[in-house]
Amino acid sequence: GAVVSQHPSRVICKSGTSVKIECRSLDFQATTMFWYRQFPKKSLMLMATSNEGSKATYEQGVEKDKFLINHASLTLSTLTVTSAHPEDSSFYICSARTGMQNIQYFGAGTRLSVL
Amino acid sequence: KQEVTQIPAALSVPEGENLVLNCSFTDSAIYNLQWFRQDPGKGLTSLLLIQSSQREQTSGRLNASLDKSSGRSTLYIAASQPGDSATYLCAVRVKTSYDKVIFGPGTSLSVIP
């Protein structure tokens, strides 16, 4: 099946720094990618939807200047957490979908810890 | 607005028991429903995906059903094993302009040896 690679799997950073998370579709072209966030003991919440070559669409309550999303190619989307703070510590997961398929493929997730 | 709920929130069973996890969604306009497994601190593992035109899917000891008209899905796990202990999430892909996937809150399963 299709594979979505997410990197890094875990990152620890100091407060105030920026962190970039990559999401790659390894064997298919992803016209649409999604970014989710999971709070402790909660389910996954959609943060934003990105389409290749266009600006991301953010869900209500998600700060677009805080969480920068770039979908520059059909196989790569990045999420940058800018000026990270401890409250940004969370589990972030991406998923990717082709224009033709009816399935989203999920990455393994990135655990961000901000000290 | 689509809402997905899961019952129970937590479940503890002895090894060997058959069990059923429930998922409900409020809007039947979906493309598909998917069941995932998440181990503590880990990512998602896709278990079964049911297209909106299908009634059920089976994989090994797992069977998932879908009743779109009533907004319900069940995940049946036969002969549970300690290795089945995890959080099980259901998610529906909704028919919106961006085809979002909405997750339920999950059921935390513990299978006791």
Interface residues (C-beta under 8 A of the other chain):
Chain A: Q6 T32 F34 Y36 K42 S43 L44 M45 L46 T49 T57 F91 I93 S95 R97 N102 I103 Q104 Y105 F106 G107 A108 G109 R111
Chain B: Y31 N32 Q34 F36 G41 K42 G43 L44 S46 L49 Q51 L89 A91 R93 Y98 D99 K100 V101 I102 F103 G104 P105 G106
